[in-house]
Amino acid sequence: MFGLTNLGVVHTLISLVAVAAGAVSFVRYGSISLRTSVGLVYVVTTVLTCLTGFGIFKTGAFGPAHAVGVLTLLVLAFAVLVEKGAIVGALSQPIETVSYTTTFFLHMIPAINETLTRLPPSAPLAAGPNDPLILVLVGAAFVLFIAGAVVQVVRLKAVAPASAR
């Protein structure tokens, strides 16, 4: 199916759950957090997405998608540590929020690339990761990520004084 191995199908299905859970978390709560069940689903499926992705080799070797997986796991681990209060201190809430949001953006890079280089099956929309369409859409996703992170931090600052009263 779409040129995917069995592992590729499992990886794709898990990643779709992760992206859906992240989107639901943003809509419901404005951010991703282990404090919610949907946030827990996001974190677990993101880890599984990365781990299953390490077994997929289009070129036969470690590639950029694997590097994105490693980076995602590192940022996710950092976000969890911050959320659990292990590091950072007073700035923990905005750092936690932006870190989880960063992992969601990192999901978008391979999602855009893999979708556009495989669909529609008879004539994919893009030829590869350097296709101008992919670069524009990843750039647009980055702009949305920055805008979303700014909105999240502003929202946190607006809520913080009210809760301190």
PLY file of the C-alpha trace (Angstrom):
ply
format ascii 1.0
element vertex 165
property float x
property float y
property float z
element edge 164
property int vertex1
property int vertex2
end_header
0.00 0.00 0.00
1.53 3.32 -1.18
4.92 1.60 -1.36
5.02 1.01 2.40
6.43 -2.02 4.17
4.45 -3.65 6.98
6.53 -1.64 9.44
5.83 1.47 7.37
2.08 0.87 7.61
2.25 0.38 11.40
4.48 3.47 11.72
2.07 5.55 9.64
-0.99 4.44 11.61
0.70 5.22 14.93
1.86 8.61 13.65
-1.68 9.46 12.54
-2.90 8.76 16.07
-0.12 10.96 17.47
-0.95 13.86 15.15
-4.69 13.51 15.85
-4.07 13.43 19.62
-1.84 16.50 19.37
-4.45 18.37 17.33
-7.22 17.43 19.78
-5.04 18.55 22.67
-4.41 21.93 21.02
-8.12 22.43 20.32
-9.34 21.31 23.76
-6.60 22.64 26.02
-4.46 25.01 23.96
-1.38 22.86 24.50
-0.11 19.32 24.91
0.48 17.99 28.43
0.75 14.71 30.27
-1.84 16.17 32.64
-4.54 15.10 30.16
-5.35 11.67 28.74
-5.11 12.95 25.17
-1.69 14.41 26.00
-0.57 11.04 27.32
-1.78 9.38 24.11
0.20 12.00 22.14
3.40 11.39 24.08
3.19 7.59 23.93
2.33 7.49 20.22
5.02 10.06 19.43
7.62 7.84 21.11
6.28 4.82 19.21
6.30 6.79 15.95
9.95 7.67 16.42
10.96 4.15 17.46
9.16 2.48 14.54
10.62 5.09 12.19
14.15 4.03 13.10
13.51 0.69 11.37
12.52 2.32 8.07
15.35 2.97 5.62
14.42 4.40 2.22
18.05 4.93 1.28
19.49 1.99 3.21
21.13 4.18 5.85
20.44 6.63 8.66
18.89 9.69 7.03
17.32 13.06 7.76
14.02 11.48 8.89
15.92 9.46 11.48
17.63 12.64 12.68
14.21 14.28 13.07
13.13 11.24 15.11
16.14 11.55 17.42
15.55 15.29 17.81
11.86 14.67 18.53
12.69 12.16 21.27
15.22 14.54 22.83
12.78 17.47 22.86
9.98 15.22 24.12
12.15 13.91 26.97
13.06 17.49 27.85
9.38 18.52 27.83
8.45 15.62 30.12
11.31 16.45 32.51
10.21 20.08 32.62
6.58 19.09 33.18
7.55 16.75 36.00
9.45 19.61 37.66
12.86 18.04 37.30
14.47 21.09 35.67
14.07 24.77 34.73
12.12 26.25 37.68
10.00 29.39 37.31
9.84 29.30 33.51
8.75 25.69 33.41
5.21 26.22 32.07
6.15 28.18 28.91
9.20 26.00 28.25
7.14 22.84 28.68
4.40 24.16 26.39
6.76 25.30 23.63
8.74 22.06 23.86
5.67 19.89 23.33
4.57 22.19 20.51
8.02 21.78 18.95
7.54 18.01 18.86
4.25 18.50 17.04
5.99 20.69 14.45
8.67 18.02 14.06
5.90 15.52 13.24
4.86 17.78 10.38
8.19 17.61 8.54
8.04 13.91 7.61
4.23 14.02 7.41
4.34 16.67 4.69
7.21 14.99 2.87
5.81 11.45 2.98
2.28 12.49 2.08
3.24 14.63 -0.89
5.77 12.15 -2.29
3.24 9.27 -2.11
-0.14 10.80 -2.91
-1.93 10.52 -5.18
-0.35 7.12 -5.90
-0.44 7.54 -9.68
1.17 11.00 -9.70
2.57 12.20 -6.36
2.42 15.97 -5.83
6.14 16.22 -5.01
9.28 14.50 -6.24
11.24 14.49 -2.98
12.20 16.39 0.16
13.73 19.27 -1.80
10.67 19.77 -4.00
9.58 23.43 -3.84
6.06 22.45 -2.73
7.42 20.53 0.26
9.80 23.34 1.18
6.98 25.90 1.04
4.64 23.75 3.14
7.30 22.96 5.74
8.08 26.69 5.84
4.39 27.45 6.34
4.22 24.83 9.10
7.22 26.52 10.75
5.50 29.92 10.60
2.37 28.37 12.15
4.53 26.74 14.81
6.16 30.07 15.74
2.80 31.88 15.75
1.20 29.12 17.82
4.05 29.09 20.33
3.80 32.87 20.71
0.03 32.64 21.27
0.55 29.87 23.84
3.15 31.86 25.80
1.05 35.05 25.69
-1.95 33.05 26.92
0.13 31.59 29.76
1.33 35.08 30.77
-2.26 36.36 30.75
-3.45 33.47 32.94
-0.51 33.61 35.40
-1.35 36.97 37.03
-5.00 36.00 37.42
-4.11 32.75 39.16
-1.66 34.52 41.50
-4.46 36.71 42.95
0 1
1 2
2 3
3 4
4 5
5 6
6 7
7 8
8 9
9 10
10 11
11 12
12 13
13 14
14 15
15 16
16 17
17 18
18 19
19 20
20 21
21 22
22 23
23 24
24 25
25 26
26 27
27 28
28 29
29 30
30 31
31 32
32 33
33 34
34 35
35 36
36 37
37 38
38 39
39 40
40 41
41 42
42 43
43 44
44 45
45 46
46 47
47 48
48 49
49 50
50 51
51 52
52 53
53 54
54 55
55 56
56 57
57 58
58 59
59 60
60 61
61 62
62 63
63 64
64 65
65 66
66 67
67 68
68 69
69 70
70 71
71 72
72 73
73 74
74 75
75 76
76 77
77 78
78 79
79 80
80 81
81 82
82 83
83 84
84 85
85 86
86 87
87 88
88 89
89 90
90 91
91 92
92 93
93 94
94 95
95 96
96 97
97 98
98 99
99 100
100 101
101 102
102 103
103 104
104 105
105 106
106 107
107 108
108 109
109 110
110 111
111 112
112 113
113 114
114 115
115 116
116 117
117 118
118 119
119 120
120 121
121 122
122 123
123 124
124 125
125 126
126 127
127 128
128 129
129 130
130 131
131 132
132 133
133 134
134 135
135 136
136 137
137 138
138 139
139 140
140 141
141 142
142 143
143 144
144 145
145 146
146 147
147 148
148 149
149 150
150 151
151 152
152 153
153 154
154 155
155 156
156 157
157 158
158 159
159 160
160 161
161 162
162 163
163 164
